[in-house]
Amino acid sequence: MDKLFSRIFKENISVKERLFYFSLLFCSFLSLLFAFLCTVFKMDYDTIIIGYLLTGVFALFIVFEYFSQKTDRLVNIFLILIDFVFFPLFFIFSKKNSAEMLIYLAIGFLLILIFLRGPKRIVYLSILGAIDLFSIIYTFWLGPNALSHYMGLNFNDYIRLIFAVIATSGYGVFILTLRRKYALIELKEHANEGLKVEQVNFAKDMFMVNVSHEIRTPLNAIIGTSDYLLDSDVSPDIKEMVSSISNSSHALLSITSDLLDFSRVNSELSLEVERYDIVEMLEDIINQFNVRLLDSFVNFYVDINPKLPTTIYGDKDKIRQVLVTLLSNAVKNTKEDHINLKVDFENINEDKIYLTFEVEDTGKRLDEEKINRVFYPREFSDDDHEYVPDDDISINLLYCLKITGLLKGRLIPKEKTNDVEGSSFLFEVEQDLDRPYRGIYCGTLFNDPGRVLIYTDDNKDYFIISKLFDQMKISYVAAESDEDFLTLSGLNTYEFVIIGNVRYNEIKDKMNDSGINWNKVVVIGYANPAYTGEPFKYSLLKPITCLNVAALFNKRLNNSVKKAFYKGTITIPGASILIIDDNRTNLDVAENLMSRYKAKIYKAASGKEGLICLSREKIDIVFLDYMMPDMDGIDTLKEIRKINDARIASLPVIALTANVVSGAREMFMDAGFDAFLSKPIEIDKLERLLIEYAPVDCLKYDFDV
């Protein structure tokens, strides 16, 4: 008994379990007292036996609860036994006046209200109401002992009625008081826990900001220097080694981004709707996983609807987290064959769409029971509702479901036939468009694409390209052999000549002899190829999508469409750029990256040096690092805005930072920055900012195709 009371009062058990213990103890005491009174007042033996039987039943449940500690299951059995079986049968088959049973029936309703929640409570109350109604009708009108219940009450009947009123009201007051007491205690504990969680989350966020900065800052120097060397005229051997360094650095950057995403699993989520460019988001994701899969035996295929609008309103970061997590799961699970990402949409009306993503892989088939427990917990017993996954993939899927619920979207596993390995997940979310939509689409071509010659290494590449060209209304001719390709390419009647990397290496000498126009040659390659001394102009990197095809024909270079020697698509001679960063290496890297644009570059190693430079020189754009000692980026920006000069007051200041955790962009925008550029610096994003903020009279486009 001492152990029982120690468990109830001292151990850290749930409120439901504690109330169940108290209910059993109180009801056991009441039934024992009832049996004792029946014995004292010499009532009929049936009533006495029932009293002792109830006492034994309650005691048995106390023992089961103490040893099994399966409260949910025992509560269900207890309610069914007492409410649906014992009370109704005692009411129906009692030969004496049993009016007090009407009072006991109230305990049944109270037990259900105390211990059950949601749909189960409604179901139990409905069943109990039907059973009790039948019991009353049968007992007082239809049953063989119906007349006995209308006879006058004797002394024992009054005793039972009085006891029933006292017992029912006593239990009600007792259990409701306890419930209120422990609910208040639990509320205070949750408040304290909430405060602790908030403090822990704040500390974690600050830690992740520092980790992001400390990892991405040196990566910025490595990747920036590598890209600079890849674009310079160095020997092929050096360029091959630099390419390996660059690819490894991008892979490490991808893993760092995954860690940042995973760190948000237990964070409080909030919806942040903003206008965003889905092309930019998808290109980032594709590049991230393209590098990660570079040295694997897995092909990465991406199918994006060319008619998908590019300008969308929604929570881009949450959608990106779901996609990155699903793709990361696919990478972990897949060692060979392929991973597919399909992006599509469905019009709801003129200003809303359903955005759909499907991630499919050919990896090991996932455990169906675990997946079903994650996605369909209601199909399992109550104990499984508290199911905690024990593997990374299931944990990640639970996180995706959490985000999907916040987005009011849908995430479901798609069934595969028995003979097909791998897994497939469909993610859908509603997004808003401009009203009416006047933007461009993922496959929009600004000029007549002309005709294209295609010669690929395998049928899969040809199928992908031909399907895209058909969707984007691009006229093409497919070469069927080396001789056929050399003959057709020598005619110089094509806007582009697209050839697979393997076929190019096999016949490049013959291509030169055929009189081909190398400015029109596009080689299909892989992530970050190191082409040195090659005569062709462009490389089109896999996976081939409407995004990089549109970029190629629109002459918009990015990470998937590169020149053999990337000099930039614009120049801004006469413009002046100020770079403020406390890291000398990063200053040199940024200067090297921006020097190709023929602007005058000024460097400052602190906020104070930057302010001095602004006071002495005419500056057109400022790139300002965030994490600096003494004066950080925000403090420096405030001092810049205080300068009493109309020219400086409207000066575009761009946050240059390695802090890419959730909410960083919003923080910089709220602080007054004009734009945000993350480290490591990506050339295409840098060029977009220069085109937007450089003086118009200095901006010159350089298309040499």
HELIX and SHEET records of a PDB file:
HELIX    1   1 ASP A    2  LYS A   10  1                                   9    
HELIX    2   2 VAL A   15  VAL A   40  1                                  26    
HELIX    3   3 TYR A   45  SER A   68  1                                  24    
HELIX    4   4 THR A   71  LEU A   79  1                                   9    
HELIX    5   5 ILE A   80  PHE A   86  3                                   7    
HELIX    6   6 PHE A   87  PHE A   93  1                                   7    
HELIX    7   7 GLU A  100  PHE A  115  1                                  16    
HELIX    8   8 GLY A  118  ILE A  137  1                                  20    
HELIX    9   9 TYR A  138  LEU A  142  3                                   5    
HELIX   10  10 LEU A  147  TYR A  150  5                                   4    
HELIX   11  11 PHE A  155  LEU A  230  1                                  76    
HELIX   12  12 PRO A  236  PHE A  262  1                                  27    
HELIX   13  13 ILE A  278  ARG A  292  1                                  15    
HELIX   14  14 LYS A  316  ASN A  333  1                                  18    
HELIX   15  15 GLU A  368  PHE A  375  1                                   8    
HELIX   16  16 PRO A  377  GLU A  379  5                                   3    
HELIX   17  17 ASP A  382  GLU A  386  5                                   5    
HELIX   18  18 ASP A  392  LEU A  407  1                                  16    
HELIX   19  19 ASN A  459  GLN A  471  1                                  13    
HELIX   20  20 ASP A  482  SER A  489  1                                   8    
HELIX   21  21 ASN A  501  ASP A  513  1                                  13    
HELIX   22  22 TRP A  518  LYS A  520  5                                   3    
HELIX   23  23 CYS A  546  PHE A  553  1                                   8    
HELIX   24  24 ARG A  584  SER A  595  1                                  12    
HELIX   25  25 GLY A  607  ARG A  616  1                                  10    
HELIX   26  26 GLY A  633  LYS A  642  1                                  10    
HELIX   27  27 ALA A  646  ALA A  649  1                                   4    
HELIX   28  28 ALA A  664  ALA A  671  1                                   8    
HELIX   29  29 ILE A  683  TYR A  693  1                                  11    
HELIX   30  30 VAL A  696  CYS A  698  5                                   3    
SHEET    1   A 2 GLU A 274  ASP A 277  0                                        
SHEET    2   A 2 THR A 311  GLY A 314 -1                                        
SHEET    1   B 5 PHE A 297  ILE A 304  0                                        
SHEET    2   B 5 GLU A 336  ASN A 349  1                                        
SHEET    3   B 5 LYS A 352  ASP A 361 -1                                        
SHEET    4   B 5 SER A 423  ASP A 432 -1                                        
SHEET    5   B 5 ARG A 410  PRO A 413 -1                                        
SHEET    1   C 6 SER A 475  ALA A 478  0                                        
SHEET    2   C 6 ARG A 451  TYR A 455  1                                        
SHEET    3   C 6 PHE A 496  GLY A 500  1                                        
SHEET    4   C 6 VAL A 521  GLY A 525  1                                        
SHEET    5   C 6 TYR A 538  LEU A 541  1                                        
SHEET    6   C 6 VAL A 561  LYS A 563 -1                                        
SHEET    1   D 2 ILE A 570  THR A 571  0                                        
SHEET    2   D 2 LYS A 700  TYR A 701 -1                                        
SHEET    1   E 5 LYS A 600  ALA A 604  0                                        
SHEET    2   E 5 SER A 576  ILE A 580  1                                        
SHEET    3   E 5 ILE A 621  ASP A 625  1                                        
SHEET    4   E 5 VAL A 653  THR A 657  1                                        
SHEET    5   E 5 ALA A 675  SER A 678  1                                        
END                                                                             
